[in-house]
């Protein structure tokens, strides 16, 4: 479909699907900014009242030339591309300057982007800057696994250098390994898939030890906003996604904020960021695990709390004036019910939470999909769950 009328606003081309793209479309829609969605047919983000299709979807790839051709064929004078996946981020950052002038984006330089997307290069960056992080080493040879011969009480896991490619192939975020033999077998599978990995120490502790610092840096290097949240539950355990969260004051993660500011300033970062930390009770440090360089699953949650990084990125791309964003809502809970039910069952079974406590905590909790001003995505998700259940029964 063509561009919907929206008071002459330059549209955003939302690249990607799922919960991230849905959040972006909703946040921009409420700000009066039209969205053209580039996602697989039937994607949940396409159900939003604020999304408009762009015709046949462009296959997701890092090919900046293919993206440029696609953008130039759109029936619009200009647009702001906003990548919702790592792969699309590379394509947007790689656009030729002449194309980027018509289709500007607020995104890190391609070289900076690759520092964060490649976990091997990211580990090197953390070491060079002296940033607190779990022990990490790039696995180039089998000898690099020798540390597993004598780990004591420490746990390690193989973490992919290319997270998106790994998840598409193996359906997981990482491989937990306890012995050198197990790591060798996993490494062989990675080599067959053409993927590299780092060996990283697992920081012990429950999901509630994970913190996130999200925000935005403009084209001049100014931090316009930050948002802190703590994970309450996750699924699958250890290497899954957050299923329940709560917003916390920045003071609670002051060390993480200082670390992140120093790191992003050093590499002259620009754009949206979402950094994950875990509190290591052994030394009391918040250690950085990764930094996402794009909108994330719960970007709408941040906006509902008062931190709208999508509109900041939009205005920054177009060179419009803007000011730092003020305080946000604290103690605001957010949950993705279909994910959280699995995590919750495990906690109830293990006695880490009681049913009455959960019911009390759930009062006023925001849900990831259900919105009165945009009901179709939640309805579509519910229908899909029923269909899946029927297929299992059949």
C-alpha positions in Angstrom: 0.0 0.0 0.0 1.1 3.6 -0.5 2.0 6.2 2.1 -1.0 7.1 4.3 -1.8 10.8 4.8 -0.2 12.0 8.0 0.1 15.8 8.0 2.9 15.8 5.5 5.3 14.0 7.9 8.3 12.2 6.3 7.6 8.5 6.7 9.8 5.9 8.4 10.6 2.7 6.6 10.5 0.1 9.4 12.8 -2.8 8.4 12.0 -6.0 10.3 9.1 -7.7 12.1 8.0 -9.2 15.3 7.7 -7.5 18.7 10.4 -5.0 18.0 8.9 -3.7 14.7 5.4 -3.7 16.3 6.8 -1.5 19.1 8.4 0.9 16.7 5.3 1.2 14.6 3.1 1.9 17.6 5.5 4.5 19.1 5.8 6.4 15.8 2.1 6.1 15.1 1.2 7.7 18.4 3.6 10.5 17.5 1.8 11.1 14.2 4.7 9.7 12.1 3.7 7.2 9.3 5.4 3.9 9.0 6.0 1.8 5.9 6.6 -1.8 7.1 9.1 -4.1 5.4 8.4 -7.5 7.0 7.4 -11.0 6.1 3.8 -11.4 5.1 1.4 -11.9 8.0 4.0 -10.6 10.5 2.4 -9.4 13.8 3.6 -5.8 13.2 1.6 -5.7 10.0 -1.6 -6.0 12.1 -1.1 -2.7 13.7 -3.4 0.1 12.7 -0.4 2.3 12.1 1.6 0.1 9.8 1.4 0.2 6.0 2.8 -2.4 3.7 5.3 -1.4 0.9 4.2 -4.1 -1.5 6.2 -7.3 -2.0 8.6 -7.6 1.0 12.3 -7.2 0.4 14.3 -10.2 1.7 16.3 -9.4 4.8 20.0 -9.1 4.0 23.1 -6.9 4.6 23.1 -5.9 0.9 23.0 -2.1 1.0 22.7 -1.9 -2.8 19.5 -4.0 -2.8 18.1 -1.9 0.0 19.0 1.3 -1.9 17.2 0.1 -5.0 14.1 -0.8 -2.9 14.1 2.6 -1.2 14.5 4.5 -4.4 11.4 2.7 -5.9 9.2 3.8 -3.0 6.6 6.5 -4.0 7.9 9.0 -1.5 10.2 12.0 -1.8 12.1 11.0 1.3 12.0 8.5 4.2 13.9 7.5 7.3 15.0 3.9 7.4 14.8 2.3 10.9 16.4 -1.1 11.2 14.9 -3.5 13.7 17.4 -6.3 13.2 21.2 -6.5 13.2 21.2 -7.6 9.5 19.1 -4.6 8.4 21.3 -2.3 10.5 24.3 -3.3 8.4 22.4 -2.6 5.2 21.2 0.8 6.4 24.7 1.8 7.7 26.2 0.7 4.3 24.0 2.9 2.1 25.8 5.1 -0.3 26.0 8.7 0.9 24.0 9.9 -2.1 21.2 7.5 -1.2 21.5 8.3 2.5 20.9 12.0 1.7 17.4 11.1 0.6 17.0 8.3 3.1 18.8 9.5 6.2 19.1 7.4 9.3 20.3 7.9 12.9 22.7 5.0 13.1 26.3 4.3 14.0 29.0 4.4 11.3 29.3 0.9 9.7 32.8 0.4 11.3 31.4 1.3 14.8 28.4 -0.9 14.2 30.5 -4.0 13.5 32.4 -3.4 16.7 29.2 -4.3 18.6 27.7 -6.9 16.2 30.8 -9.1 16.1 31.1 -10.5 19.6 34.8 -11.2 19.1 35.6 -7.6 18.2 33.3 -6.4 21.0 35.3 -8.5 23.5 38.5 -6.9 22.3 37.0 -3.4 22.6 35.9 -4.1 26.2 39.4 -5.3 27.0 41.1 -2.3 25.5 38.8 0.1 27.4 39.1 -1.7 30.6 35.3 -2.2 30.9 34.0 -4.7 33.5 32.9 -7.8 31.6 33.0 -11.6 32.0 36.2 -13.3 31.0 35.9 -13.8 27.2 38.2 -15.2 24.5 37.8 -15.6 20.8 38.0 -19.3 19.8 40.3 -19.5 16.8 41.8 -22.9 17.6 41.0 -25.9 19.7 43.7 -24.9 22.1 41.7 -21.9 23.0 39.3 -24.3 24.8 42.1 -25.4 27.2 40.7 -23.3 30.1 37.8 -25.8 30.3 40.2 -28.5 31.6 40.3 -26.7 35.0 37.3 -24.5 35.5 36.5 -25.3 39.1 33.1 -23.9 40.1 33.0 -21.5 37.1 30.7 -22.1 34.1 31.4 -21.2 30.5 29.5 -21.0 27.3 30.1 -20.6 23.6 28.6 -17.3 22.4 28.2 -16.6 18.7 30.1 -13.7 17.1 27.0 -13.4 14.8 24.0 -13.6 17.2 21.3 -13.3 14.5 22.8 -15.9 12.2 23.3 -18.3 15.2 19.7 -18.0 16.4 18.4 -18.6 12.9 20.4 -21.8 12.6 20.2 -23.2 16.2 17.2 -21.5 17.7 19.2 -20.4 20.8 21.4 -17.6 22.0 24.4 -19.7 23.1 25.7 -23.2 23.9 26.4 -24.0 27.5 29.6 -26.2 27.7 31.0 -27.9 30.8 33.9 -29.9 29.3 36.4 -29.5 26.6 35.0 -32.4 24.7 31.5 -30.9 24.7 32.9 -27.6 23.5 34.8 -29.3 20.7 31.6 -30.9 19.5 29.7 -27.7 19.6 32.5 -25.9 17.9 32.4 -28.4 15.0 28.7 -27.7 14.6 29.5 -24.0 14.4 32.3 -24.5 11.9 29.9 -26.4 9.7 27.5 -23.5 9.8 30.3 -21.1 9.0 30.0 -19.3 12.3 32.6 -18.1 14.8 32.2 -18.0 18.6 33.8 -16.6 21.8 34.2 -18.6 25.0 32.7 -16.6 27.8 32.4 -17.1 31.5 28.8 -17.4 32.8 28.1 -14.8 35.5 26.2 -16.7 38.2 22.9 -15.5 39.6 19.2 -15.4 38.9 17.4 -13.4 36.1 16.8 -10.5 38.6 20.6 -9.8 38.5 20.3 -8.6 34.9 19.9 -4.9 34.2 19.5 -3.0 31.0 20.4 0.6 30.2 18.7 1.9 27.0 18.9 5.3 25.4 19.8 7.5 22.5 22.9 9.5 21.4 22.4 12.2 18.8 24.5 13.2 15.8 26.6 15.5 18.0 27.4 12.8 20.6 24.9 14.1 23.2 23.1 11.6 25.4 19.5 12.8 25.1 17.9 10.1 27.3 18.5 6.9 29.3 16.2 4.3 30.6 17.0 1.6 33.2 15.1 -1.6 33.8 15.7 -4.8 35.7 14.8 -8.3 34.5 12.4 -10.2 36.8 12.0 -13.4 34.8 13.2 -14.9 31.5 12.6 -17.8 29.2 14.4 -20.1 28.4 16.6 -19.9 31.5 20.2 -18.7 31.3 20.2 -17.8 27.5 16.6 -16.7 26.9 14.7 -13.4 26.5 13.2 -11.3 29.3 9.6 -12.2 30.0 8.9 -9.8 32.9 10.7 -6.5 33.7 10.5 -3.4 36.0 11.8 0.1 35.4 14.4 1.2 38.0 16.1 4.6 38.8 19.3 5.4 37.0 21.0 5.7 40.4 20.5 2.0 40.9 22.8 1.3 37.9 25.1 4.3 38.2 28.2 2.2 37.6 26.7 0.7 34.4 25.7 4.2 33.1 29.2 5.5 33.6 30.7 2.5 31.9 28.3 2.8 29.0 28.8 6.5 28.6 32.6 6.1 28.4 32.4 3.3 25.9 29.9 4.9 23.5 31.7 8.2 23.7 35.0 6.5 22.9 33.7 5.0 19.7 31.7 8.2 18.7 28.4 6.3 18.8 25.2 7.7 17.3 21.7 6.3 17.5 19.5 4.0 19.7 21.3 1.7 22.1 20.2 -1.0 24.6 23.0 -2.5 26.8 22.6 -5.6 29.0 24.6 -5.9 32.3 24.6 -8.5 35.0 25.5 -8.0 38.6 28.4 -10.2 39.6 27.9 -10.9 43.3 31.5 -12.2 43.6 33.0 -8.7 43.1 29.9 -6.4 43.2 30.4 -5.1 39.6 27.8 -4.7 36.9 29.4 -6.4 33.9 28.4 -5.6 30.4 27.2 -8.6 28.4 26.2 -7.0 25.1 25.0 -3.8 23.4 22.2 -3.8 20.9 22.6 -1.0 18.3 18.9 -0.7 17.3 15.4 -0.8 18.8 14.8 -3.9 21.0 11.8 -6.1 21.9 10.5 -3.8 24.5 11.1 -0.4 22.9 7.4 0.4 23.3 7.7 -0.2 27.1 10.4 2.5 27.3 8.1 4.9 25.4 5.1 4.1 27.7 7.4 5.0 30.6 8.4 8.3 29.0 11.5 7.4 27.0 10.7 7.5 23.2 13.9 6.7 21.5 12.2 6.1 18.1 11.0 9.7 17.7 14.4 10.9 18.9 16.1 8.8 16.2 13.6 10.1 13.6 14.2 13.7 14.4 17.9 13.2 14.6 18.0 11.6 11.2 16.2 14.6 9.7 18.4 17.1 11.5 15.5 18.5 13.6 16.0 20.4 16.8 15.3 18.5 20.0 16.1 18.5 23.7 17.0 15.9 26.4 14.1 13.8 27.7 13.2 14.2 31.3 12.4 11.7 34.1 10.6 8.5 33.4 8.2 6.3 35.3 9.8 4.1 38.0 8.5 0.7 39.2 6.5 0.2 36.0 6.2 -3.5 35.4 6.0 -5.0 31.9 5.3 -8.6 30.9 5.1 -10.7 27.7 2.4 -13.2 29.0 3.0 -16.1 26.6 6.7 -16.1 27.4 6.3 -15.4 31.1 3.9 -18.2 31.8 6.7 -20.7 31.1 9.1 -18.8 33.3 6.5 -18.4 36.0 5.7 -22.1 36.1 9.4 -22.9 36.8 9.6 -20.3 39.6 6.4 -21.6 41.2 7.6 -25.2 41.0 11.0 -24.3 42.6 9.4 -22.1 45.3 11.0 -18.9 44.2 7.7 -17.1 44.0 4.2 -17.7 45.6 1.0 -17.4 43.7 -0.4 -14.7 46.0 2.8 -12.6 45.6 2.6 -12.9 41.8 -1.1 -11.9 41.8 -0.2 -8.8 43.9 2.7 -7.9 41.7 0.6 -8.2 38.5 -1.7 -5.4 39.4 -1.1 -2.5 37.0 1.4 -4.5 35.0 1.5 -3.6 31.3 1.3 -6.3 28.7 3.5 -6.5 25.6 0.8 -6.9 23.0 -2.5 -5.7 24.4 -3.4 -2.1 23.7 -6.8 -0.6 23.6 -5.7 1.9 20.9 -4.3 -0.9 18.7 -6.1 -4.2 19.5 -5.5 -6.2 16.3 -2.0 -7.5 17.1 -3.1 -9.1 20.4 -6.1 -10.6 18.7 -4.0 -12.0 15.9 -1.5 -13.5 18.4 -4.4 -15.1 20.4 -5.8 -16.7 17.2 -2.3 -18.0 16.3 -1.9 -19.6 19.8 -5.3 -21.3 19.4 -4.2 -22.6 16.0 -1.0 -24.0 17.4 -2.8 -25.7 20.2 -5.2 -27.2 17.7 -2.3 -28.5 15.6 -0.8 -30.1 18.6 -4.1 -31.7 19.6 -4.4 -33.0 16.0 
